Amino acid sequence: MPNLKQTPPNEMRIDKWLWAARFFKTRSLAAAAIKGGKVRVNGDRAKPSRLVKILDQLYIKRGDFSFDISIIAIAEKRVSARQAKLLYTETDKSIRQREKLTETIRIERKAAAQYGGRPDKQGRRNLMKLQGKV
């Protein structure tokens, strides 16, 4: 009978953990982010096969948002969003930065919606008058 090495339940591949904790929709997206340097484990770049354990510190960059978290539990399977939040704790600084960025994006979208796109002929003439080009 072959000797199969099984990882203990307190360790898991980082790509699988990120998928189970719902940071990425698929394991391949998680692996691509790890290979691209968007995920750091205890301050170091990692490979998708790296084993993470409880109390490891992760830095995850996803789009404009970044997460600075500490692993507090390992899930064998993908869990619901509510349970996924119980797998890690996020630093207060990370939460504040993300909330500030969310607020900034919300304000920018609201301002862009009020602008309404390109000016029409009358609006363009008014802009030219204001700029002193007429």
N, C-alpha and C positions, 0 to 999 in steps of 0.2 A: 504494500500500500504506500503510495507516495506521501511524503511529508509536505503538507500544504501549510504555509505560514499564513495565519489569520491575524489581521490587525486587531489589537485589543479594542474594546468598545469605547475607550477614552481617547482614541486617535482615529483620524479620518483624513482621506485625501482632501486637499484644500478646494479643488474644483467641485468635488462632490458636496462638501460642506456649504460652499457658497450657493450652490444650486438648492440644497435642502433648506437653507435659511432664506431663500427667495431673493437673493441679491441679483441673480441672473435667471433668465427664463429657461435656459438649457445648460447642460454641462459643457457643451462645446463653446457656448458664449463665455462661460466662466473661464474655461481653459484659454480662450483667445485673449481675454482681458489679462489673465495672469502672464501669459507669454509676452504681451505688449507692455508689461511693466505697470499696469494700472492697479495691481494688488501687491502690497508689501506685507510680509510676515515678520513681526518683531523688528521692523526697520529695514529688512533685507528683501531683495527681489527673490521670487520663488518660482519653482516649476509647478505645473498642475499636479504632479504626482507627490508633491511634498505633503507629509503628514502634519496635521495641526492637532493640537491638544487643548484641553481646557486651560484658560488663562493666557493663551497666546494673544498678542496684540495684532490686529489687522488694520491696514489703511487701504480703503477701497475707493477708487476714483471711477465714477460712472457718469459720463456726460459732464455736465457742469457741476454736479454734486459730488461731494466726497464724504466718506464715512470713516470715523476713527473709532474702532470697536474693540472689545475684549470678548473672547469666546467664553461662555459660562456653561454650555452644554453641547453635546454631540447628538445629532439625530441620525438614525440609521436610514430613514426614508425622508422624502420631501414631506413637509408638514404644512398645515394651514398657515395663513398669514399671521393670525393671532398667536399661534404657537411658535412661529418662526421668530417673533420678537422676544420670546423667552430664551432663545439660544444664545443671545449676546447682550452686552450692555454697551451703550454708546456714551462717549464722553460729553460732558456739558458743552464744552467748546465746539465740538463737532455739530451738536444739535443747534446751537446758536448761529453758527456760520451758515448752516443749511437753511434755517428759518429766515435769516437775513437775505440770502440769495433768492429764496422763494418769493419774498416780499418785493425785492427789486425786479424780478422777472414779471410779477403780477402788475406792478406799476408801469413798467415799460410796455407791456401788452395793452394796458388800458390807454396809455398815451398814444400808442400806434393806432388804436381803433378810433380815437378821436380825430386823428389827423386826416384819415379818409383817403389816403393815396395821393396821386399826382394832382397838381392844381389844373383847373380847366383854363380856358382862354382868359376869362375875367380875373380869376385868381392870379394867373401868371402876370397879367398887366399890373395888378395891384402890388405884387411882389417887386416888379421892376420899378414902380414908382417909389416904393419904400427904399429900395437900394440906390435910387438916384440915377438909374440908367436910362430914363426917358426924358 
